[in-house]
Amino acid sequence: MAAVAPLLFTSSPFGDDTLPDQSGTLHATALNAQEMLSQPFQVSLTVVSTVGQMEPNELLYKPFCAIINKLPAENRYFNGIVRRVTPANNLQRDRWEYQIEIVPRLWFLSQRSDCRIFQKKSVDQILQVLFQEEGVEAYDFRIYGDRPVREYTTQFNETDLDFMHRLLQEEGWFYFFEHTKTEHRLIVTDRNESFRPLPSPLHRIVHRGNNIDIIDQWTGGASTAHGEVHFTDYDPSNPTVPVRAQQSTSSKTGGATTRRVYRWPALTKDEATAEQRAKHFMEHSEVTSSMCRGHGYDPQFMPGRRFTVEKDPLTGEETVEYALQSVFHSAVDETWAGQSSGSFYDCSFTCFRQTVPWREPFHNIRPQMGGIYSGVVVGGKGQQIHADALGRIKVRIVFDHRKDTSAGFATWVRVIQPWAGDSWGWQHLPRVGTEVAVAFMNGDPDEPVVLGGLYNQSMQPVFAVPGEQTKSGFRSRSVHGGASEFSEFSVDDSKGQEKIYLRSQKDLHTVVLNNQQTEVGLDSAATVHRNVSLKTETGSVTVEAETGAITMEAKTEILFRVGSNTIRLAQDGITINGSRIESTADGDMTLRGAKISLND
């Protein structure tokens, strides 16, 4: 009897398995593989070792290729990295059975997690950072649309793989793999044009046979889809004009026009980006409402490839082109032991029309940032206040562990004020080096906002506790000044010693546009270390002591002047000078002096 040709082969660190009974290699006896668009593939292999019992580390995290050799099709390669090795059975002396799981190198991004911030990078640039960190070298970007630079992108407690999936979904991108014996290449794209035809693209839908061009099960169908989607957001740089995007379906499914999706926020301040996301959301709804499922025997079926159906049994159309979304492979090969049962392969798959754009669902939503986070205000060298025209400051949030702490590696963050209007309200700008409390608008990690400042061990409260715990208020610090250079407004609520204290480091300018009235319950005292000037422009000055006296005292002189008339009180005497002087007494008038002189 002629030997049955093997169906499954392997290429591993132990070498290439090319013969059914070849020693020193690994023989595959069963294969189950799952492949999907925008998901790492998984290949489960049952292998028989002819090298004796293996140590798992001889295979773990090392390249491995499973090969399906189903004639007349080309070899189908499943190239990947071993992520799991499980001993199964000792079949014969020096023959051990193992379960091996193969995944793409990309899968190991699921074993990395981070909290970090990317600034002024497009999504493909961010992905290249992730790929470089894990050693993903075989990849291509086949992006037909724009690659906009993102001002600020946060990864927060996400695996690198989840973070990647989220970014791809937001951009409307997806990925698949292309295999050879020596590599699996990651293809990131945004259009169906990247799907290549199968080596044997034409397939027949019939209910018998197992040739590679046979599809013996085919199920089509339709499901309801969204009728309209609205994305809305708020842009503080243009607060009176909401960011709005709307997309209607082109699907004719029943009642589509009655089903509307309204989503807030759109997670973008750019209306063109919002429109693109609304379009992608609707495209996903449309493509998934008309998926087809099938069963066949072509091992070259894989996501990211397209094939042609000779005649669509549902519509009667001829040569209709479909793109593969998922494929599940199953193969059994017992030829290594010379068993007569031979080998068998089949696959099941899902597909969609090549003319309908593929989009991934919005499954990986952005992390919801609950609670409050600590941050540090940063600025340029020598700067103590670093702000822009909107009163935003630059903050480095504590979970961002990048080594560069300069302002160039921090984002502009809005600051919550107690009161805010059009050139009116309250304004306080936290200074460089101080700790601030940070929250996130709508829970969006890409939209931080400063709530206020926080004291810490290095920056103690302005009023010492214990000791001055009854005080409240604020104390500023002169820019580039020391601890003794400040202005202050404080309130002391100590019982029996209540006090309001106001201090200006230099000038105090008070403007009252109408009346000013001050009432003092007891005494009022003012000390001026230099000059005092009091001026009324149109009115009078009245000084009155209802029950007491008025005392004016000077060291050199006191001068009263009205026009050219003066009364001068000096250390050498009193001089009265006027164009006319009149003195009247209802009673006695006494003049007394050592010498009295009267002009004629």
C-alpha positions as CSV (number, residue, x, y, z in Angstrom):
1,M,0.0,0.0,0.0
2,A,1.4,3.5,-0.9
3,A,2.2,5.7,2.1
4,V,-0.3,8.4,2.8
5,A,1.2,11.9,2.4
6,P,1.3,13.8,5.7
7,L,-1.1,16.7,6.0
8,L,0.6,18.5,8.9
9,F,4.3,19.5,9.3
10,T,6.2,21.6,11.7
11,S,9.2,23.9,11.7
12,S,10.5,24.4,15.2
13,P,13.7,24.9,17.2
14,F,14.2,21.1,16.8
15,G,14.2,21.5,13.0
16,D,11.8,20.9,10.1
17,D,9.5,17.8,10.2
18,T,9.4,16.5,6.6
19,L,8.8,12.8,6.9
20,P,6.2,10.8,8.8
21,D,8.6,8.9,10.9
22,Q,11.5,11.3,11.0
23,S,13.4,11.3,14.3
24,G,14.6,14.2,16.3
25,T,11.7,16.5,15.4
26,L,8.1,17.3,16.4
27,H,5.3,15.7,14.4
28,A,1.9,17.4,14.4
29,T,-1.1,15.2,14.8
30,A,-3.9,17.7,15.2
31,L,-4.4,21.4,14.6
32,N,-7.1,23.8,15.7
33,A,-6.7,27.5,14.7
34,Q,-8.8,30.6,15.2
35,E,-8.2,33.7,13.1
36,M,-10.2,36.9,13.1
37,L,-9.8,40.4,11.8
38,S,-8.2,42.7,14.5
39,Q,-7.6,39.8,16.8
40,P,-4.3,37.8,17.5
41,F,-4.7,34.4,16.0
42,Q,-4.4,31.3,18.2
43,V,-3.2,27.9,17.0
44,S,-3.5,24.8,19.2
45,L,-1.3,21.9,18.1
46,T,-1.0,18.4,19.3
47,V,2.5,17.2,18.6
48,V,4.5,14.0,19.2
49,S,8.1,14.5,20.2
50,T,10.7,12.0,18.8
51,V,13.4,13.8,20.8
52,G,12.2,12.3,24.1
53,Q,10.8,14.3,27.0
54,M,11.1,18.1,26.4
55,E,11.7,21.0,28.8
56,P,9.0,23.6,28.1
57,N,11.6,26.4,28.0
58,E,13.0,24.7,24.9
59,L,9.9,26.0,23.0
60,L,8.4,28.8,25.1
61,Y,8.6,32.3,23.5
62,K,10.4,30.8,20.4
63,P,9.4,30.8,16.8
64,F,7.3,27.9,15.6
65,C,5.5,27.2,12.3
66,A,2.7,24.7,11.7
67,I,2.1,23.8,8.0
68,I,-0.9,22.4,6.3
69,N,0.0,20.6,3.1
70,K,-3.3,19.9,1.3
71,L,-2.8,19.3,-2.3
72,P,-3.3,20.9,-4.8
73,A,-3.4,24.0,-2.6
74,E,-0.2,25.8,-1.7
75,N,1.2,25.1,1.8
76,R,-0.6,27.0,4.4
77,Y,1.7,28.4,7.1
78,F,0.8,29.3,10.7
79,N,3.9,31.1,11.8
80,G,4.0,32.4,15.4
81,I,5.5,32.3,18.8
82,V,5.0,29.5,21.4
83,R,3.1,30.8,24.4
84,R,2.2,27.5,26.1
85,V,3.5,24.0,26.2
86,T,1.5,21.3,28.1
87,P,2.7,17.7,28.4
88,A,-0.1,15.2,27.5
89,N,0.8,11.5,27.2
90,N,3.8,9.2,27.0
91,L,2.8,7.3,23.9
92,Q,5.8,5.1,23.5
93,R,9.3,5.0,24.6
94,D,10.9,8.3,23.7
95,R,7.6,9.5,22.2
96,W,5.8,12.1,24.1
97,E,2.7,14.0,23.2
98,Y,2.4,17.7,23.9
99,Q,-0.2,20.4,23.5
100,I,1.4,23.6,22.0
101,E,-0.3,27.0,21.6
102,I,1.1,29.4,19.0
103,V,0.2,33.1,18.9
104,P,1.6,36.1,17.0
105,R,4.3,38.2,18.7
106,L,1.6,40.9,18.9
107,W,-0.2,38.8,21.4
108,F,2.4,39.4,24.0
109,L,1.3,43.0,24.2
110,S,-1.5,41.6,26.3
111,Q,1.1,40.8,28.9
112,R,2.3,44.4,29.1
113,S,0.4,47.1,30.9
114,D,1.2,50.8,31.4
115,C,0.1,54.3,32.5
116,R,1.6,56.9,30.2
117,I,0.9,59.8,28.0
118,F,1.8,60.3,24.3
119,Q,1.9,63.8,22.9
120,K,1.9,65.1,19.4
121,K,1.9,61.6,17.9
122,S,-0.3,60.0,15.3
123,V,-1.8,56.6,16.0
124,D,0.8,54.8,13.7
125,Q,3.6,56.5,15.6
126,I,2.2,55.4,19.0
127,L,1.8,51.8,17.7
128,Q,5.4,51.8,16.5
129,V,6.5,52.6,20.1
130,L,4.4,49.6,21.3
131,F,5.8,47.3,18.6
132,Q,9.4,48.3,19.3
133,E,9.0,47.6,23.0
134,E,7.8,44.1,22.4
135,G,10.1,43.4,19.4
136,V,7.3,43.3,16.8
137,E,9.4,43.9,13.7
138,A,7.3,42.5,10.8
139,Y,4.5,45.0,10.2
140,D,3.2,47.2,7.4
141,F,0.8,50.2,7.6
142,R,-1.4,50.3,4.5
143,I,-3.3,53.4,5.5
144,Y,-5.2,55.2,2.6
145,G,-6.6,58.0,4.7
146,D,-5.1,60.7,6.8
147,R,-2.9,60.0,9.8
148,P,-3.8,63.0,12.1
149,V,-1.4,63.9,14.9
150,R,-3.1,63.6,18.3
151,E,-2.3,66.4,20.8
152,Y,-2.6,64.2,23.8
153,T,-3.3,60.4,24.1
154,T,-3.4,58.6,27.5
155,Q,-2.9,54.9,28.2
156,F,-4.2,54.2,31.7
157,N,-4.0,50.8,33.3
158,E,-4.6,49.1,30.0
159,T,-2.6,46.3,28.4
160,D,-0.7,47.5,25.4
161,L,-2.9,45.3,23.3
162,D,-6.2,46.7,24.6
163,F,-4.7,50.2,24.2
164,M,-3.8,49.4,20.6
165,H,-7.3,48.0,19.9
166,R,-8.9,51.1,21.3
167,L,-6.8,53.5,19.2
168,L,-7.5,51.4,16.0
169,Q,-11.3,51.4,16.7
170,E,-11.2,55.2,17.2
171,E,-9.4,55.7,13.9
172,G,-11.5,53.1,12.0
173,W,-8.4,51.0,11.3
174,F,-8.1,47.2,11.6
175,Y,-5.5,44.5,11.1
176,F,-4.7,41.0,9.9
177,F,-1.7,38.7,9.4
178,E,0.1,37.4,6.4
179,H,2.1,34.2,7.0
180,T,5.2,32.6,5.5
181,K,7.3,29.8,6.9
182,T,9.7,32.2,8.6
183,E,7.5,35.1,9.6
184,H,4.0,36.4,10.3
185,R,3.6,40.0,9.1
186,L,1.1,42.3,10.8
187,I,-0.9,44.4,8.3
188,V,-2.6,47.5,9.7
189,T,-5.0,49.2,7.3
190,D,-8.2,51.2,7.0
191,R,-9.7,49.9,3.7
192,N,-10.8,46.7,2.1
193,E,-8.4,47.4,-0.8
194,S,-5.7,45.8,1.4
195,F,-7.4,42.4,1.1
196,R,-5.6,40.2,-1.4
197,P,-7.2,37.5,-3.4
198,L,-6.7,33.8,-2.5
199,P,-4.3,31.8,-4.7
200,S,-7.4,29.9,-6.0
201,P,-10.1,32.6,-5.6
202,L,-13.1,31.0,-7.3
203,H,-15.2,28.7,-5.1
204,R,-18.4,26.8,-5.7
205,I,-21.3,26.5,-3.2
206,V,-22.4,22.8,-3.5
207,H,-23.5,20.3,-0.9
208,R,-21.0,17.5,-1.6
209,G,-17.3,17.0,-2.0
210,N,-14.3,18.2,0.0
211,N,-12.1,19.8,-2.7
212,I,-10.5,23.1,-1.8
213,D,-12.8,25.0,-4.1
214,I,-15.9,23.5,-2.4
215,I,-18.1,25.4,0.1
216,D,-20.6,22.8,1.2
217,Q,-22.4,25.0,3.8
218,W,-23.5,28.6,3.2
219,T,-25.8,30.7,5.4
220,G,-26.6,34.3,4.7
221,G,-28.9,36.5,6.6
222,A,-29.9,40.0,7.5
223,S,-30.3,41.8,10.8
224,T,-31.5,45.2,11.8
225,A,-29.1,48.0,11.8
226,H,-28.9,51.5,13.3
227,G,-30.7,54.1,11.2
228,E,-28.9,57.2,12.2
229,V,-26.0,58.1,14.5
230,H,-25.2,61.5,16.1
231,F,-21.9,62.3,17.8
232,T,-21.6,65.5,19.9
233,D,-18.9,67.1,22.0
234,Y,-17.9,70.4,23.5
235,D,-14.9,72.5,22.4
236,P,-13.8,75.2,25.0
237,S,-11.9,77.0,22.3
238,N,-15.2,77.6,20.5
239,P,-17.8,77.2,23.3
240,T,-20.8,78.6,21.4
241,V,-20.6,76.1,18.6
242,P,-21.1,72.4,19.6
243,V,-19.1,69.8,17.8
244,R,-21.7,67.8,15.9
245,A,-21.6,64.9,13.4
246,Q,-24.4,62.9,11.9
247,Q,-24.5,59.9,9.6
248,S,-27.5,58.1,8.2
249,T,-27.6,54.5,7.1
250,S,-27.7,53.4,3.5
251,S,-29.1,50.0,4.7
252,K,-32.6,49.1,3.7
253,T,-33.2,46.8,6.7
254,G,-36.7,47.1,8.2
255,G,-37.4,50.1,10.4
256,A,-33.8,51.4,10.1
257,T,-34.9,55.0,9.9
258,T,-36.6,54.8,13.3
259,R,-33.5,53.8,15.3
260,R,-31.2,56.6,16.2
261,V,-28.0,56.5,18.2
262,Y,-27.0,59.6,20.1
263,R,-23.5,59.5,21.7
264,W,-21.8,62.0,24.0
265,P,-19.0,62.7,24.1
266,A,-17.5,62.1,20.6
267,L,-14.1,62.2,22.3
268,T,-12.8,64.8,19.9
269,K,-12.9,68.6,19.5
270,D,-12.5,68.4,15.8
271,E,-15.7,68.2,13.8
272,A,-14.1,66.4,10.8
273,T,-12.8,63.7,13.2
274,A,-16.3,63.4,14.8
275,E,-17.9,63.0,11.3
276,Q,-15.4,60.3,10.5
277,R,-16.1,58.4,13.7
278,A,-19.9,58.7,13.1
279,K,-19.3,57.3,9.6
280,H,-17.2,54.4,10.9
281,F,-19.8,53.6,13.6
282,M,-22.5,53.4,10.9
283,E,-20.3,51.3,8.6
284,H,-19.8,48.7,11.4
285,S,-23.5,48.5,11.9
286,E,-24.1,48.0,8.2
287,V,-21.4,45.4,7.5
288,T,-22.3,43.2,10.5
289,S,-26.0,43.2,9.6
290,S,-25.3,41.2,6.4
291,M,-22.6,38.7,7.4
292,C,-22.5,35.3,5.8
293,R,-21.2,32.0,7.3
294,G,-19.9,29.0,5.5
295,H,-18.0,25.7,5.7
296,G,-15.3,24.6,3.3
297,Y,-12.0,22.9,2.8
298,D,-9.5,25.5,1.6
299,P,-6.7,26.0,4.1
300,Q,-5.7,29.3,2.4
301,F,-8.9,30.9,3.9
302,M,-7.7,33.5,6.3
303,P,-8.9,37.0,7.5
304,G,-7.7,39.7,5.1
305,R,-8.1,37.6,2.0
306,R,-11.0,37.7,-0.5
307,F,-12.5,35.0,-2.7
308,T,-15.2,34.8,-5.3
309,V,-18.4,32.8,-5.1
310,E,-19.3,31.3,-8.5
311,K,-23.0,31.9,-7.9
312,D,-24.6,33.4,-4.8
313,P,-27.4,31.0,-3.8
314,L,-29.2,33.7,-2.0
315,T,-29.3,36.4,-4.7
316,G,-28.6,34.4,-7.8
317,E,-25.7,36.8,-8.6
318,E,-22.7,35.3,-10.3
319,T,-19.0,35.8,-9.4
320,V,-19.7,37.7,-6.2
321,E,-16.6,38.7,-4.2
322,Y,-16.4,38.2,-0.5
323,A,-13.8,39.2,2.2
324,L,-13.1,36.8,5.1
325,Q,-13.6,38.1,8.6
326,S,-12.9,35.0,10.7
327,V,-11.8,31.4,10.0
328,F,-11.7,28.4,12.2
329,H,-9.4,25.6,11.0
330,S,-9.5,22.0,12.1
331,A,-7.0,19.3,10.9
332,V,-6.1,15.7,12.0
333,D,-3.1,13.8,10.8
334,E,-2.1,10.4,12.0
335,T,0.2,9.4,9.2
336,W,3.2,9.8,11.5
337,A,2.3,6.5,13.1
338,G,1.5,4.8,9.8
339,Q,-2.2,4.5,10.8
340,S,-4.7,4.0,8.0
341,S,-7.0,6.6,9.2
342,G,-5.0,9.2,7.4
343,S,-5.8,12.8,7.6
344,F,-8.6,15.3,7.4
345,Y,-9.0,19.1,7.2
346,D,-12.0,21.5,7.1
347,C,-12.8,25.1,8.1
348,S,-15.7,27.3,9.0
349,F,-15.7,31.0,8.3
350,T,-17.6,34.3,8.3
351,C,-17.4,36.8,5.5
352,F,-18.9,39.9,4.1
353,R,-19.1,41.5,0.6
354,Q,-15.8,43.0,-0.5
355,T,-17.7,46.2,-1.6
356,V,-18.9,46.9,2.0
357,P,-16.3,48.7,4.1
358,W,-15.2,46.7,7.2
359,R,-15.1,48.5,10.5
360,E,-14.5,47.2,14.0
361,P,-17.0,47.8,16.8
362,F,-16.3,50.3,19.5
363,H,-15.7,47.6,22.1
364,N,-12.5,49.0,23.7
365,I,-13.8,52.2,25.2
366,R,-11.5,54.7,26.9
367,P,-10.9,54.0,30.6
368,Q,-13.2,56.0,32.8
369,M,-11.1,58.1,35.1
370,G,-12.9,58.2,38.4
371,G,-11.6,60.0,41.5
372,I,-8.9,62.6,41.8
373,Y,-5.2,62.3,40.8
374,S,-2.2,64.2,41.9
375,G,-0.1,66.2,39.5
376,V,2.8,68.6,39.5
377,V,2.8,71.9,37.6
378,V,5.7,72.2,35.2
379,G,7.2,75.0,33.1
380,G,10.2,76.2,31.3
381,K,13.6,76.7,32.9
382,G,13.5,79.6,35.4
383,Q,9.7,80.0,35.1
384,Q,7.5,80.1,38.1
385,I,4.3,80.9,36.2
386,H,3.7,79.1,32.9
387,A,0.3,79.6,31.3
388,D,-1.4,80.3,28.0
389,A,-4.0,82.8,26.8
390,L,-6.8,80.6,28.2
391,G,-5.3,80.5,31.7
392,R,-4.2,76.8,31.2
393,I,-1.2,75.4,32.9
394,K,1.1,72.5,32.1
395,V,0.8,69.5,34.5
396,R,2.6,66.3,34.8
397,I,0.3,63.7,36.3
398,V,2.0,61.4,38.7
399,F,1.1,58.2,36.9
400,D,3.0,59.4,33.8
401,H,6.5,57.8,34.5
402,R,8.4,59.3,31.5
403,K,11.8,60.4,32.5
404,D,11.6,63.9,30.9
405,T,9.7,66.2,33.2
406,S,10.1,69.4,31.2
407,A,7.1,71.5,30.0
408,G,7.5,70.1,26.5
409,F,6.4,66.7,27.8
410,A,3.3,68.0,29.6
411,T,0.0,69.1,28.3
412,W,-2.0,72.3,28.7
413,V,-4.7,71.7,31.3
414,R,-7.6,73.9,32.1
415,V,-7.9,75.2,35.7
416,I,-11.2,75.3,37.6
417,Q,-11.9,78.7,39.0
418,P,-14.6,79.6,41.6
419,W,-16.1,82.0,39.1
420,A,-15.4,82.5,35.4
421,G,-16.9,84.9,32.8
422,D,-15.9,87.0,29.8
423,S,-12.9,88.9,31.3
424,W,-14.4,88.7,34.7
425,G,-14.4,86.2,37.6
426,W,-11.7,84.7,39.7
427,Q,-8.2,83.9,38.5
428,H,-5.6,81.9,40.3
429,L,-2.8,80.1,38.4
430,P,-1.0,77.3,40.2
431,R,2.8,77.8,40.0
432,V,5.5,75.6,38.7
433,G,6.6,73.0,41.1
434,T,3.4,72.9,43.2
435,E,1.2,69.9,43.6
436,V,-2.4,70.1,42.1
437,A,-5.4,67.8,42.2
438,V,-6.4,66.6,38.7
439,A,-9.8,65.2,37.6
440,F,-11.0,64.4,34.0
441,M,-13.9,65.9,32.1
442,N,-16.5,63.2,31.3
443,G,-14.0,60.7,32.8
444,D,-11.9,61.1,29.6
445,P,-8.2,60.3,30.2
446,D,-7.3,62.7,27.4
447,E,-9.1,65.7,29.0
448,P,-7.6,66.5,32.4
449,V,-8.6,69.5,34.5
450,V,-7.0,71.0,37.6
451,L,-9.3,71.3,40.6
452,G,-7.0,73.1,42.9
453,G,-3.7,72.9,44.9
454,L,-2.5,70.3,47.5
455,Y,-0.1,70.7,50.4
456,N,2.5,68.0,51.0
457,Q,5.5,67.3,53.2
458,S,7.7,69.5,51.0
459,M,5.2,72.3,50.7
460,Q,3.6,73.0,54.1
461,P,0.4,74.9,54.7
462,V,0.6,78.7,54.7
463,F,-0.8,78.8,58.3
464,A,1.0,76.3,60.6
465,V,-1.1,73.5,62.1
466,P,-1.1,73.2,65.0
467,G,-0.6,76.8,66.1
468,E,-2.5,78.8,63.5
469,Q,-5.4,76.5,62.8
470,T,-7.9,79.3,63.5
471,K,-6.6,81.2,60.5
472,S,-8.0,81.1,57.0
473,G,-7.2,83.1,53.9
474,F,-4.4,83.3,51.3
475,R,-0.8,84.3,51.2
476,S,0.9,84.9,47.9
477,R,4.6,84.9,47.1
478,S,6.4,87.5,45.0
479,V,7.6,85.9,41.7
480,H,11.2,84.9,42.2
481,G,10.9,86.2,45.8
482,G,11.7,84.7,49.1
483,A,9.6,83.6,52.0
484,S,9.4,87.1,53.5
485,E,8.1,88.6,50.2
486,F,4.4,88.1,50.0
487,S,1.0,89.6,50.1
488,E,-1.7,88.3,52.4
489,F,-5.4,88.4,53.3
490,S,-6.3,86.3,56.3
491,V,-9.0,85.9,58.9
492,D,-8.3,84.8,62.4
493,D,-11.3,83.3,64.1
494,S,-9.8,82.8,67.6
495,K,-12.5,83.5,70.1
496,G,-12.1,87.0,71.6
497,Q,-9.2,87.8,69.2
498,E,-10.9,87.7,65.8
499,K,-9.0,89.7,63.2
500,I,-8.8,90.3,59.5
501,Y,-5.3,90.9,58.3
502,L,-4.4,92.5,55.0
503,R,-0.8,92.9,53.8
504,S,0.6,94.1,50.5
505,Q,4.2,93.4,49.7
506,K,4.5,96.7,47.8
507,D,1.5,98.9,46.8
508,L,-2.2,98.8,47.7
509,H,-4.5,100.5,45.3
510,T,-8.2,100.9,46.2
511,V,-10.8,102.2,43.8
512,V,-14.3,103.1,44.9
513,L,-16.5,104.5,42.1
514,N,-19.3,105.7,44.4
515,N,-19.5,106.2,48.1
516,Q,-17.2,104.7,50.7
517,Q,-18.2,104.4,54.4
518,T,-16.1,103.0,57.2
519,E,-17.5,102.4,60.7
520,V,-15.1,101.6,63.6
521,G,-16.6,100.4,66.9
522,L,-13.7,101.7,69.1
523,D,-10.4,103.3,68.1
524,S,-8.9,103.8,64.6
525,A,-5.2,104.2,64.1
526,A,-3.1,104.6,61.0
527,T,0.7,104.7,60.8
528,V,2.3,106.0,57.7
529,H,6.1,105.9,57.5
530,R,6.4,108.7,55.0
531,N,3.8,111.2,53.5
532,V,0.0,111.3,53.6
533,S,-2.0,113.1,51.0
534,L,-5.8,113.6,51.0
535,K,-7.4,115.3,48.1
536,T,-11.0,116.1,47.1
537,E,-11.5,117.2,43.5
538,T,-14.9,118.9,43.7
539,G,-16.2,118.6,47.3
540,S,-15.2,119.5,50.8
541,V,-13.4,117.8,53.7
542,T,-15.1,117.7,57.1
543,V,-13.4,116.5,60.3
544,E,-15.6,116.4,63.3
545,A,-15.2,115.2,66.9
546,E,-18.7,115.2,68.4
547,T,-17.7,114.9,72.1
548,G,-14.0,115.1,72.1
549,A,-11.1,117.1,70.8
550,I,-9.1,117.3,67.5
551,T,-5.4,117.3,67.9
552,M,-3.0,118.0,65.1
553,E,0.7,117.8,65.9
554,A,3.8,118.3,63.7
555,K,7.5,118.5,64.5
556,T,8.3,121.4,62.2
557,E,5.2,123.2,61.1
558,I,1.5,123.0,60.3
559,L,0.3,125.2,57.4
560,F,-3.3,126.1,56.5
561,R,-3.7,127.7,53.1
562,V,-6.6,129.2,51.2
563,G,-5.5,130.9,48.0
564,S,-2.7,133.3,49.2
565,N,-3.9,133.4,52.8
566,T,-2.1,131.2,55.3
567,I,-1.9,130.3,58.9
568,R,1.5,128.9,59.7
569,L,2.3,127.1,63.0
570,A,6.0,126.6,63.3
571,Q,8.5,126.0,66.1
572,D,9.4,129.8,66.1
573,G,5.7,130.9,66.3
574,I,2.5,131.4,64.5
575,T,2.2,133.5,61.4
576,I,-1.2,134.7,60.0
577,N,-1.0,136.2,56.5
578,G,-4.1,137.3,54.6
579,S,-5.3,140.0,52.3
580,R,-7.8,140.9,55.0
581,I,-8.0,139.6,58.6
582,E,-11.0,140.1,60.8
583,S,-11.3,139.1,64.4
584,T,-14.6,139.3,66.3
585,A,-15.4,138.3,69.9
586,D,-18.9,138.4,71.6
587,G,-17.1,138.7,74.9
588,D,-13.7,139.9,76.1
589,M,-10.7,139.8,73.7
590,T,-7.3,139.7,75.2
591,L,-4.0,140.2,73.5
592,R,-1.0,139.4,75.6
593,G,2.7,139.5,74.6
594,A,6.1,140.8,75.7
595,K,5.7,143.3,72.9
596,I,2.6,144.1,70.9
597,S,3.1,146.1,67.6
598,L,0.3,147.6,65.6
599,N,0.7,149.3,62.2
600,D,-0.7,152.7,61.6
